[in-house]
Amino acid sequence: MAAAPPRAPFLGLLSWPERQVVARALRTETVGGLVLLAAAVVALVWANTPFASTYTAIRDFHFGIPALGLDLSVGHWTSDGLLTVFFLVAGIELKREMVVGSLRTPATAALPVIAAACGMAVPAAFYAATVAAGGGSMDGWAVPMATDIAFALAVLAVISTHLPTALRAFLLTLAVVDDLGAILIIAVFFTSDLNYWALAGSFAGLLVFYLLQRLRVRGWWWYLPLGMTVWALMYNGGIHATVAGVAMGLILRTTRDEGEQESPGARTGYLLHPLSAGICVPLFALFAAGVSISGDALGQVFTTPEPLGVIVGLVAGKILGIFAGTYLAARFTRAQLNPDLAWADVFGLATLAGIGFTVALLIGELAFPAAAVGEHVKAAVLIASLTAALLATLLLRRRNTLYRRLCEEENVDQDADGIPDIYQRTEGSSP
Protein backbone atom coordinates (compact mmCIF):
# COMPACT_ATOMS: atom_id res chain seq x y z
CA MET A 1 0.00 0.00 0.00
CA ALA A 2 1.49 3.32 -1.09
CA ALA A 3 2.33 5.83 1.62
CA ALA A 4 0.21 8.97 1.80
CA PRO A 5 1.90 12.06 0.31
CA PRO A 6 3.46 14.34 2.94
CA ARG A 7 1.22 17.18 4.10
CA ALA A 8 2.20 20.70 3.13
CA PRO A 9 3.64 22.64 6.07
CA PHE A 10 1.51 25.22 7.83
CA LEU A 11 2.12 28.64 6.23
CA GLY A 12 4.05 26.92 3.46
CA LEU A 13 4.02 27.68 -0.27
CA LEU A 14 0.56 28.14 -1.75
CA SER A 15 -0.40 26.37 -4.95
CA TRP A 16 0.05 28.56 -8.02
CA PRO A 17 -3.70 28.92 -8.79
CA GLU A 18 -4.44 29.73 -5.14
CA ARG A 19 -1.63 32.26 -5.04
CA GLN A 20 -3.00 34.03 -8.12
CA VAL A 21 -6.46 34.32 -6.57
CA VAL A 22 -5.07 35.50 -3.23
CA ALA A 23 -2.74 38.02 -4.87
CA ARG A 24 -5.60 39.61 -6.82
CA ALA A 25 -7.78 39.86 -3.72
CA LEU A 26 -4.96 41.30 -1.63
CA ARG A 27 -4.11 43.96 -4.22
CA THR A 28 -7.69 45.22 -4.24
CA GLU A 29 -7.96 45.10 -0.44
CA THR A 30 -4.67 46.97 -0.01
CA VAL A 31 -5.70 49.82 -2.30
CA GLY A 32 -9.12 49.89 -0.66
CA GLY A 33 -7.49 49.92 2.76
CA LEU A 34 -5.46 52.99 1.87
CA VAL A 35 -8.65 54.74 0.72
CA LEU A 36 -10.30 53.57 3.96
CA LEU A 37 -7.48 55.09 6.01
CA ALA A 38 -7.87 58.37 4.14
CA ALA A 39 -11.65 58.37 4.72
CA ALA A 40 -11.19 57.74 8.45
CA VAL A 41 -8.70 60.59 8.73
CA VAL A 42 -11.04 62.94 6.85
CA ALA A 43 -13.92 61.95 9.14
CA LEU A 44 -11.87 62.58 12.30
CA VAL A 45 -10.58 65.94 11.08
CA TRP A 46 -13.98 67.05 9.80
CA ALA A 47 -15.75 66.10 13.06
CA ASN A 48 -13.21 68.00 15.17
CA THR A 49 -13.17 71.32 13.31
CA PRO A 50 -15.53 74.31 13.39
CA PHE A 51 -17.35 72.59 10.49
CA ALA A 52 -18.41 69.64 12.68
CA SER A 53 -22.04 70.75 12.49
CA THR A 54 -21.89 70.36 8.69
CA TYR A 55 -20.58 66.82 9.12
CA THR A 56 -23.42 65.97 11.50
CA ALA A 57 -26.03 67.59 9.26
CA ILE A 58 -24.92 65.59 6.21
CA ARG A 59 -24.64 62.32 8.16
CA ASP A 60 -28.13 62.75 9.63
CA PHE A 61 -29.83 64.00 6.44
CA HIS A 62 -32.74 61.71 5.52
CA PHE A 63 -33.87 60.65 2.08
CA GLY A 64 -35.48 57.60 0.48
CA ILE A 65 -38.94 56.18 -0.12
CA PRO A 66 -41.02 56.43 3.08
CA ALA A 67 -43.84 54.33 1.61
CA LEU A 68 -41.44 51.39 1.40
CA GLY A 69 -40.03 51.95 4.88
CA LEU A 70 -36.77 53.24 3.39
CA ASP A 71 -36.56 56.84 4.61
CA LEU A 72 -33.03 56.61 6.03
CA SER A 73 -30.25 58.98 7.00
CA VAL A 74 -27.05 59.18 4.95
CA GLY A 75 -25.20 57.38 7.72
CA HIS A 76 -27.88 54.70 7.81
CA TRP A 77 -27.77 54.22 4.04
CA THR A 78 -24.01 53.67 4.21
CA SER A 79 -24.24 51.09 7.01
CA ASP A 80 -27.33 49.20 5.81
CA GLY A 81 -26.97 49.81 2.08
CA LEU A 82 -23.36 50.20 1.00
CA LEU A 83 -22.04 47.65 3.50
CA THR A 84 -24.38 45.09 1.91
CA VAL A 85 -22.02 45.18 -1.10
CA PHE A 86 -19.08 44.57 1.28
CA PHE A 87 -20.83 41.56 2.82
CA LEU A 88 -21.87 40.27 -0.62
CA VAL A 89 -18.20 40.19 -1.60
CA ALA A 90 -17.36 38.58 1.77
CA GLY A 91 -19.98 35.90 1.11
CA ILE A 92 -18.48 35.17 -2.31
CA GLU A 93 -14.98 34.88 -0.80
CA LEU A 94 -16.26 32.58 1.94
CA LYS A 95 -18.02 30.37 -0.63
CA ARG A 96 -14.84 30.18 -2.71
CA GLU A 97 -12.79 29.25 0.36
CA MET A 98 -15.26 26.49 1.23
CA VAL A 99 -15.44 25.11 -2.31
CA VAL A 100 -11.91 25.45 -3.71
CA GLY A 101 -9.87 27.22 -1.04
CA SER A 102 -8.38 26.51 2.37
CA LEU A 103 -11.76 25.68 3.95
CA ARG A 104 -12.69 22.97 1.46
CA THR A 105 -11.61 20.02 3.64
CA PRO A 106 -11.66 19.52 7.41
CA ALA A 107 -7.88 19.02 7.41
CA THR A 108 -7.13 22.38 5.80
CA ALA A 109 -10.02 24.22 7.46
CA ALA A 110 -9.26 23.17 11.04
CA LEU A 111 -6.39 25.58 11.66
CA PRO A 112 -7.87 28.85 10.33
CA VAL A 113 -11.34 28.09 11.70
CA ILE A 114 -10.05 27.29 15.21
CA ALA A 115 -7.75 30.33 15.12
CA ALA A 116 -10.58 32.60 13.98
CA ALA A 117 -13.03 31.16 16.52
CA CYS A 118 -10.56 31.75 19.35
CA GLY A 119 -9.89 35.20 17.88
CA MET A 120 -13.59 35.98 18.31
CA ALA A 121 -14.33 34.22 21.60
CA VAL A 122 -11.37 35.52 23.63
CA PRO A 123 -11.94 39.24 22.79
CA ALA A 124 -15.63 38.84 23.71
CA ALA A 125 -14.59 37.25 27.01
CA PHE A 126 -12.09 40.04 27.71
CA TYR A 127 -14.79 42.63 27.02
CA ALA A 128 -17.23 40.83 29.31
CA ALA A 129 -14.68 40.59 32.13
CA THR A 130 -13.77 44.28 31.80
CA VAL A 131 -17.33 45.60 31.84
CA ALA A 132 -18.33 43.20 34.61
CA ALA A 133 -15.53 44.57 36.77
CA GLY A 134 -16.60 48.15 35.99
CA GLY A 135 -20.36 47.62 36.19
CA GLY A 136 -20.92 48.41 32.51
CA SER A 137 -23.26 47.09 29.80
CA MET A 138 -22.69 43.71 28.15
CA ASP A 139 -24.38 44.96 24.95
CA GLY A 140 -21.05 45.59 23.20
CA TRP A 141 -19.58 42.12 23.69
CA ALA A 142 -19.38 41.52 19.93
CA VAL A 143 -17.65 44.80 19.03
CA PRO A 144 -14.03 43.57 19.43
CA MET A 145 -14.56 40.29 17.57
CA ALA A 146 -13.89 41.25 13.93
CA THR A 147 -10.65 41.86 12.01
CA ASP A 148 -10.59 44.49 9.26
CA ILE A 149 -8.52 42.93 6.48
CA ALA A 150 -8.42 46.09 4.35
CA PHE A 151 -7.16 48.23 7.22
CA ALA A 152 -4.59 45.58 8.17
CA LEU A 153 -3.26 45.34 4.61
CA ALA A 154 -3.12 49.12 4.37
CA VAL A 155 -0.91 49.13 7.46
CA LEU A 156 1.36 46.57 5.79
CA ALA A 157 1.53 48.79 2.72
CA VAL A 158 2.40 51.86 4.81
CA ILE A 159 5.15 50.13 6.80
CA SER A 160 6.49 48.46 3.64
CA THR A 161 6.85 44.93 5.00
CA HIS A 162 7.41 42.06 2.59
CA LEU A 163 5.14 39.61 4.39
CA PRO A 164 5.18 36.23 2.57
CA THR A 165 2.06 35.35 0.60
CA ALA A 166 1.22 32.44 2.91
CA LEU A 167 1.03 34.75 5.94
CA ARG A 168 -1.11 37.24 4.05
CA ALA A 169 -3.38 34.42 2.81
CA PHE A 170 -3.78 33.11 6.37
CA LEU A 171 -4.73 36.62 7.53
CA LEU A 172 -7.23 36.84 4.67
CA THR A 173 -8.79 33.49 5.64
CA LEU A 174 -9.04 34.58 9.28
CA ALA A 175 -10.83 37.75 8.19
CA VAL A 176 -13.24 35.80 5.94
CA VAL A 177 -14.22 33.48 8.82
CA ASP A 178 -14.45 36.55 11.09
CA ASP A 179 -16.88 38.15 8.64
CA LEU A 180 -19.07 35.04 8.72
CA GLY A 181 -19.07 35.07 12.52
CA ALA A 182 -19.89 38.77 12.55
CA ILE A 183 -22.83 38.43 10.18
CA LEU A 184 -24.23 35.50 12.19
CA ILE A 185 -23.98 37.61 15.35
CA ILE A 186 -25.69 40.54 13.62
CA ALA A 187 -28.46 38.28 12.30
CA VAL A 188 -29.10 36.52 15.62
CA PHE A 189 -28.44 39.18 18.27
CA PHE A 190 -29.13 42.50 16.57
CA THR A 191 -32.61 42.10 15.16
CA SER A 192 -35.43 44.56 15.71
CA ASP A 193 -39.16 43.76 15.76
CA LEU A 194 -39.59 41.04 13.16
CA ASN A 195 -42.03 41.43 10.27
CA TYR A 196 -42.60 37.82 9.27
CA TRP A 197 -44.34 38.67 6.00
CA ALA A 198 -41.42 40.78 4.85
CA LEU A 199 -38.98 38.08 5.94
CA ALA A 200 -40.98 35.45 4.08
CA GLY A 201 -40.80 37.60 0.96
CA SER A 202 -37.05 38.04 1.41
CA PHE A 203 -36.48 34.29 1.80
CA ALA A 204 -38.69 33.66 -1.24
CA GLY A 205 -36.50 36.08 -3.20
CA LEU A 206 -33.38 34.20 -2.07
CA LEU A 207 -35.01 30.97 -3.24
CA VAL A 208 -35.63 32.52 -6.67
CA PHE A 209 -31.99 33.69 -6.66
CA TYR A 210 -30.89 30.11 -5.93
CA LEU A 211 -33.09 28.67 -8.70
CA LEU A 212 -31.75 31.17 -11.23
CA GLN A 213 -28.25 30.01 -10.35
CA ARG A 214 -29.18 26.34 -10.60
CA LEU A 215 -30.84 26.93 -13.97
CA ARG A 216 -27.70 28.79 -15.15
CA VAL A 217 -29.66 31.96 -15.92
CA ARG A 218 -27.29 34.80 -16.80
CA GLY A 219 -27.79 38.55 -17.05
CA TRP A 220 -27.47 41.29 -14.46
CA TRP A 221 -30.98 42.52 -15.30
CA TRP A 222 -32.34 39.43 -13.47
CA TYR A 223 -30.15 39.63 -10.40
CA LEU A 224 -29.87 43.37 -9.69
CA PRO A 225 -33.61 44.10 -9.19
CA LEU A 226 -34.03 40.77 -7.41
CA GLY A 227 -31.12 41.55 -5.09
CA MET A 228 -32.47 45.02 -4.30
CA THR A 229 -35.90 43.52 -3.53
CA VAL A 230 -34.38 40.89 -1.23
CA TRP A 231 -32.37 43.63 0.52
CA ALA A 232 -35.41 45.90 1.05
CA LEU A 233 -37.56 43.05 2.35
CA MET A 234 -34.80 41.88 4.69
CA TYR A 235 -34.46 45.42 6.05
CA ASN A 236 -38.20 45.76 6.60
CA GLY A 237 -38.27 42.27 8.08
CA GLY A 238 -36.22 43.45 11.06
CA ILE A 239 -32.98 41.58 10.29
CA HIS A 240 -29.98 43.76 9.46
CA ALA A 241 -30.00 44.18 5.68
CA THR A 242 -26.32 43.23 5.27
CA VAL A 243 -27.37 39.62 5.97
CA ALA A 244 -29.00 39.64 2.53
CA GLY A 245 -25.62 40.41 0.98
CA VAL A 246 -23.90 37.44 2.62
CA ALA A 247 -26.78 35.14 1.72
CA MET A 248 -26.62 36.07 -1.97
CA GLY A 249 -22.83 35.75 -1.95
CA LEU A 250 -23.09 32.21 -0.56
CA ILE A 251 -25.69 31.27 -3.18
CA LEU A 252 -23.62 32.44 -6.16
CA ARG A 253 -21.92 29.54 -7.92
CA THR A 254 -18.11 29.53 -7.53
CA THR A 255 -17.25 26.54 -9.75
CA ARG A 256 -17.01 26.87 -13.51
CA ASP A 257 -19.14 24.92 -15.94
CA GLU A 258 -17.54 23.51 -19.06
CA GLY A 259 -16.87 26.35 -21.48
CA GLU A 260 -17.09 29.07 -18.83
CA GLN A 261 -14.06 31.32 -18.37
CA GLU A 262 -15.20 32.39 -14.90
CA SER A 263 -17.86 31.26 -12.46
CA PRO A 264 -20.69 33.71 -11.62
CA GLY A 265 -19.20 34.18 -8.15
CA ALA A 266 -15.73 34.96 -9.47
CA ARG A 267 -17.11 37.32 -12.09
CA THR A 268 -19.35 39.14 -9.60
CA GLY A 269 -16.56 39.36 -7.05
CA TYR A 270 -14.17 40.73 -9.65
CA LEU A 271 -16.66 43.46 -10.59
CA LEU A 272 -17.81 44.36 -7.08
CA HIS A 273 -14.57 44.04 -5.10
CA PRO A 274 -13.14 47.40 -6.26
CA LEU A 275 -16.54 49.06 -5.69
CA SER A 276 -16.73 47.60 -2.19
CA ALA A 277 -13.15 48.33 -1.15
CA GLY A 278 -12.77 51.66 -2.90
CA ILE A 279 -16.18 53.31 -2.43
CA CYS A 280 -18.67 51.48 -0.18
CA VAL A 281 -16.46 50.78 2.84
CA PRO A 282 -14.66 54.17 2.76
CA LEU A 283 -18.00 56.00 2.59
CA PHE A 284 -19.22 54.02 5.58
CA ALA A 285 -16.01 54.94 7.42
CA LEU A 286 -16.46 58.58 6.48
CA PHE A 287 -19.82 58.75 8.27
CA ALA A 288 -19.02 56.31 11.09
CA ALA A 289 -15.55 57.39 12.23
CA GLY A 290 -16.33 61.05 12.89
CA VAL A 291 -16.03 61.16 16.68
CA SER A 292 -14.79 63.79 19.10
CA ILE A 293 -11.16 63.40 20.15
CA SER A 294 -11.14 66.10 22.80
CA GLY A 295 -9.31 65.47 26.06
CA ASP A 296 -12.58 64.87 27.89
CA ALA A 297 -13.82 62.42 25.27
CA LEU A 298 -10.54 60.48 25.33
CA GLY A 299 -10.70 60.40 29.11
CA GLN A 300 -14.14 58.83 28.89
CA VAL A 301 -12.76 56.09 26.63
CA PHE A 302 -10.33 54.92 29.31
CA THR A 303 -12.60 55.42 32.32
CA THR A 304 -15.89 54.03 30.99
CA PRO A 305 -16.22 50.21 31.11
CA GLU A 306 -17.69 49.68 27.62
CA PRO A 307 -15.03 51.46 25.51
CA LEU A 308 -12.26 50.18 27.79
CA GLY A 309 -13.59 46.66 27.25
CA VAL A 310 -13.42 47.20 23.49
CA ILE A 311 -9.77 48.29 23.68
CA VAL A 312 -8.79 45.37 25.92
CA GLY A 313 -10.71 42.94 23.72
CA LEU A 314 -9.33 44.13 20.39
CA VAL A 315 -5.70 44.47 21.47
CA ALA A 316 -5.05 41.87 24.19
CA GLY A 317 -7.96 39.56 23.33
CA LYS A 318 -7.27 39.32 19.60
CA ILE A 319 -3.54 38.72 20.06
CA LEU A 320 -3.99 36.04 22.71
CA GLY A 321 -6.99 34.42 21.02
CA ILE A 322 -5.54 34.06 17.53
CA PHE A 323 -2.02 33.14 18.63
CA ALA A 324 -3.12 30.62 21.25
CA GLY A 325 -5.78 29.19 18.93
CA THR A 326 -3.30 28.78 16.09
CA TYR A 327 -0.61 27.27 18.31
CA LEU A 328 -2.94 24.79 20.00
CA ALA A 329 -4.64 23.85 16.71
CA ALA A 330 -1.25 23.22 15.09
CA ARG A 331 -0.24 20.99 17.99
CA PHE A 332 -3.58 19.17 17.98
CA THR A 333 -3.52 18.56 14.22
CA ARG A 334 0.24 17.86 14.23
CA ALA A 335 0.73 20.58 11.62
CA GLN A 336 4.36 21.46 11.02
CA LEU A 337 5.15 25.16 10.84
CA ASN A 338 7.00 26.28 7.72
CA PRO A 339 10.70 25.90 8.73
CA ASP A 340 11.47 29.31 7.19
CA LEU A 341 9.13 30.96 9.72
CA ALA A 342 8.82 31.01 13.51
CA TRP A 343 5.96 31.34 15.97
CA ALA A 344 7.07 34.95 16.42
CA ASP A 345 5.75 35.56 12.90
CA VAL A 346 2.36 34.12 13.85
CA PHE A 347 2.35 36.36 16.94
CA GLY A 348 3.01 39.41 14.76
CA LEU A 349 0.16 38.36 12.47
CA ALA A 350 -2.13 37.95 15.49
CA THR A 351 -1.22 41.48 16.56
CA LEU A 352 -2.13 42.78 13.11
CA ALA A 353 -5.49 41.00 13.41
CA GLY A 354 -6.28 43.28 16.35
CA ILE A 355 -7.13 45.98 13.82
CA GLY A 356 -10.90 45.95 13.89
CA PHE A 357 -12.57 48.82 12.07
CA THR A 358 -15.44 48.45 9.60
CA VAL A 359 -17.42 45.61 11.20
CA ALA A 360 -16.47 46.71 14.73
CA LEU A 361 -17.88 50.19 14.04
CA LEU A 362 -21.01 48.65 12.53
CA ILE A 363 -21.64 46.40 15.54
CA GLY A 364 -20.87 49.33 17.85
CA GLU A 365 -23.63 51.33 16.16
CA LEU A 366 -26.06 48.43 16.53
CA ALA A 367 -25.13 47.74 20.15
CA PHE A 368 -25.32 51.35 21.32
CA PRO A 369 -27.76 53.24 19.08
CA ALA A 370 -28.30 56.91 19.86
CA ALA A 371 -26.31 56.72 23.08
CA ALA A 372 -23.36 58.79 24.27
CA VAL A 373 -21.47 55.61 25.08
CA GLY A 374 -21.77 54.66 21.41
CA GLU A 375 -19.50 57.56 20.43
CA HIS A 376 -17.00 56.48 23.08
CA VAL A 377 -17.10 52.93 21.73
CA LYS A 378 -16.34 54.24 18.23
CA ALA A 379 -13.38 56.17 19.62
CA ALA A 380 -12.26 53.00 21.41
CA VAL A 381 -12.32 51.05 18.12
CA LEU A 382 -10.13 53.71 16.50
CA ILE A 383 -7.68 53.82 19.43
CA ALA A 384 -7.48 50.01 19.66
CA SER A 385 -6.92 49.67 15.91
CA LEU A 386 -4.17 52.30 16.00
CA THR A 387 -2.54 50.56 18.99
CA ALA A 388 -2.65 47.18 17.26
CA ALA A 389 -1.20 48.72 14.09
CA LEU A 390 1.71 50.26 16.00
CA LEU A 391 2.44 47.00 17.86
CA ALA A 392 2.29 45.03 14.62
CA THR A 393 4.65 47.53 12.98
CA LEU A 394 7.23 47.02 15.71
CA LEU A 395 6.96 43.22 15.60
CA LEU A 396 6.84 42.75 11.83
CA ARG A 397 9.52 45.30 10.94
CA ARG A 398 11.96 43.37 13.14
CA ARG A 399 11.54 40.37 10.83
CA ASN A 400 11.43 42.31 7.57
CA THR A 401 14.87 41.14 6.41
CA LEU A 402 13.63 37.54 6.52
CA TYR A 403 10.35 38.46 4.82
CA ARG A 404 12.18 40.30 2.04
CA ARG A 405 14.35 37.24 1.35
CA LEU A 406 11.34 34.89 1.29
CA CYS A 407 9.42 37.23 -1.03
CA GLU A 408 12.35 37.45 -3.42
CA GLU A 409 12.63 33.65 -3.51
CA GLU A 410 8.89 33.37 -4.15
CA ASN A 411 9.03 35.73 -7.14
CA VAL A 412 12.23 34.76 -8.99
CA ASP A 413 11.32 34.03 -12.64
CA GLN A 414 14.59 33.57 -14.53
CA ASP A 415 12.99 31.99 -17.59
CA ALA A 416 10.44 34.85 -17.79
CA ASP A 417 7.51 32.50 -18.40
CA GLY A 418 5.24 34.29 -15.96
CA ILE A 419 5.43 31.50 -13.37
CA PRO A 420 7.91 31.86 -10.48
CA ASP A 421 10.68 29.28 -10.66
CA ILE A 422 9.93 27.99 -7.16
CA TYR A 423 6.74 26.37 -8.50
CA GLN A 424 8.64 24.56 -11.24
CA ARG A 425 11.20 23.03 -8.97
CA THR A 426 8.87 22.26 -6.04
CA GLU A 427 7.95 18.63 -6.30
CA GLY A 428 4.24 17.93 -6.57
CA SER A 429 3.23 21.49 -7.39
CA SER A 430 1.39 22.32 -10.54
CA PRO A 431 1.08 25.71 -12.20
C-alpha positions, -999 to 999 in steps of 0.1 A, spaced: 0 0 0 15 33 -11 23 58 16 2 90 18 19 121 3 35 143 29 12 172 41 22 207 31 36 226 61 15 252 78 21 286 62 41 269 35 40 277 -3 6 281 -18 -4 264 -49 1 286 -80 -37 289 -88 -44 297 -51 -16 323 -50 -30 340 -81 -65 343 -66 -51 355 -32 -27 380 -49 -56 396 -68 -78 399 -37 -50 413 -16 -41 440 -42 -77 452 -42 -80 451 -4 -47 470 0 -57 498 -23 -91 499 -7 -75 499 28 -55 530 19 -87 547 7 -103 536 40 -75 551 60 -79 584 41 -116 584 47 -112 577 84 -87 606 87 -110 629 68 -139 620 91 -119 626 123 -106 659 111 -140 670 98 -157 661 131 -132 680 152 -132 713 133 -155 743 134 -173 726 105 -184 696 127 -220 708 125 -219 704 87 -206 668 91 -234 660 115 -260 676 93 -249 656 62 -246 623 82 -281 627 96 -298 640 64 -327 617 55 -339 606 21 -355 576 5 -389 562 -1 -410 564 31 -438 543 16 -414 514 14 -400 519 49 -368 532 34 -366 568 46 -330 566 60 -302 590 70 -271 592 49 -252 574 77 -279 547 78 -278 542 40 -240 537 42 -242 511 70 -273 492 58 -270 498 21 -234 502 10 -220 476 35 -244 451 19 -220 452 -11 -191 446 13 -208 416 28 -219 403 -6 -182 402 -16 -174 386 18 -200 359 11 -185 352 -23 -150 349 -8 -163 326 19 -180 304 -6 -148 302 -27 -128 293 4 -153 265 12 -154 251 -23 -119 254 -37 -99 272 -10 -84 265 24 -118 257 40 -127 230 15 -116 200 36 -117 195 74 -79 190 74 -71 224 58 -100 242 75 -93 232 110 -64 256 117 -79 288 103 -113 281 117 -101 273 152 -78 303 151 -106 326 140 -130 312 165 -106 318 194 -99 352 179 -136 360 183 -143 342 216 -114 355 236 -119 392 228 -156 388 237 -146 372 270 -121 400 277 -148 426 270 -172 408 293 -147 406 321 -138 443 318 -173 456 318 -183 432 346 -155 446 368 -166 481 360 -204 476 362 -209 484 325 -233 471 298 -227 437 282 -244 450 249 -211 456 232 -196 421 237 -194 415 199 -177 448 190 -140 436 194 -146 403 176 -139 413 139 -106 419 120 -106 445 93 -85 429 65 -84 461 43 -72 482 72 -46 456 82 -33 453 46 -31 491 44 -9 491 75 14 466 58 15 488 27 24 519 48 51 501 68 65 485 36 69 449 50 74 421 26 51 396 44 52 362 26 21 353 6 12 324 29 10 347 59 -11 372 40 -34 344 28 -38 331 64 -47 366 75 -72 368 47 -88 335 56 -90 346 93 -108 378 82 -132 358 59 -142 335 88 -145 366 111 -169 382 86 -191 350 87 -191 351 125 -199 388 125 -228 384 102 -242 355 122 -240 376 153 -257 405 136 -285 383 123 -291 365 156 -284 392 183 -291 425 166 -326 421 152 -354 446 157 -392 438 158 -396 410 132 -420 414 103 -426 378 93 -443 387 60 -414 408 48 -390 381 59 -410 354 41 -408 376 10 -370 380 14 -365 343 18 -387 337 -12 -365 361 -32 -334 342 -21 -350 310 -32 -356 325 -67 -320 337 -67 -309 301 -59 -331 287 -87 -318 312 -112 -282 300 -104 -292 263 -106 -308 269 -140 -277 288 -152 -297 320 -159 -273 348 -168 -278 386 -171 -275 413 -145 -310 425 -153 -323 394 -135 -301 396 -104 -299 434 -97 -336 441 -92 -340 408 -74 -311 415 -51 -325 450 -43 -359 435 -35 -344 409 -12 -324 436 5 -354 459 10 -376 431 24 -348 419 47 -345 454 61 -382 458 66 -383 423 81 -362 435 111 -330 416 103 -300 438 95 -300 442 57 -263 432 53 -274 396 60 -290 396 25 -256 404 10 -239 374 26 -268 351 17 -266 361 -20 -228 357 -19 -231 322 -6 -257 313 -32 -236 324 -62 -219 295 -79 -181 295 -75 -172 265 -98 -170 269 -135 -191 249 -159 -175 235 -191 -169 264 -215 -171 291 -188 -141 313 -184 -152 324 -149 -179 313 -125 -207 337 -116 -192 342 -82 -157 350 -95 -171 373 -121 -193 391 -96 -166 394 -70 -142 407 -97 -167 435 -106 -178 444 -71 -146 440 -51 -131 474 -63 -165 491 -57 -167 476 -22 -131 483 -12 -128 517 -29 -162 533 -24 -187 515 -2 -165 508 28 -147 542 28 -180 560 26 -192 540 56 -160 549 74 -165 586 65 -198 588 83 -190 563 111 -156 574 122 -163 611 129 -160 612 167 -148 638 191 -112 634 201 -111 661 228 -93 655 261 -126 649 279 -138 624 253 -105 605 253 -107 604 291 -141 588 289 -128 561 266 -103 549 293 -126 554 323 -159 540 310 -162 502 311 -177 497 276 -150 515 255 -123 502 278 -136 467 272 -134 472 235 -98 483 237 -88 454 259 -107 429 237 -93 441 204 -57 445 215 -50 419 242 -80 396 233 -73 393 196 -35 387 201 -40 360 227 -70 344 210 -55 341 175 -20 331 186 -31 306 213 -58 292 189 -33 288 161 -6 273 183 -29 248 200 -46 238 167 -13 232 151 -2 210 180 -36 192 180 -35 186 142 2 179 142 7 206 116 44 215 110 52 252 108 70 263 77 107 259 87 115 293 72 91 310 97 88 310 135 60 313 160 71 349 164 57 356 129 24 341 139 24 364 169 30 394 148 2 384 125 -21 379 155 -12 415 166 -21 428 131 -55 410 134 -63 433 164 -71 460 138 -109 460 139 -126 488 121 -154 484 96 -174 456 112 -165 467 147 -179 502 140 -210 486 125 -216 464 155 -209 493 178 -236 513 162 -261 484 165 -251 477 201 -253 514 213 -278 532 191 -283 569 199 -263 567 231 -234 588 243 -215 556 251 -218 547 214 -195 576 204 -170 565 231 -171 529 217 -163 542 182 -134 562 196 -123 530 214 -123 511 181 -101 537 165 -77 538 194 -75 500 197 -69 497 159 -42 523 160 -25 506 190 -27 472 173 -12 487 141 17 503 160 24 470 179 23 450 146 46 475 130 72 470 157 70 432 156 68 427 118 95 453 109 120 434 131 115 404 108 114 423 76 149 411 64 136 375 65 104 385 48 122 403 20 143 372 13 113 349 13 94 372 -10 123 375 -34 126 337 -35 89 334 -42 90 357 -71 122 348 -90 113 340 -126 146 336 -145 130 320 -176 104 348 -178 75 325 -184 52 343 -160 54 315 -134 79 319 -105 107 293 -107 99 280 -72 67 264 -85 86 246 -112 112 230 -90 89 223 -60 79 186 -63 42 179 -66 32 215 -74 14 223 -105 11 257 -122 
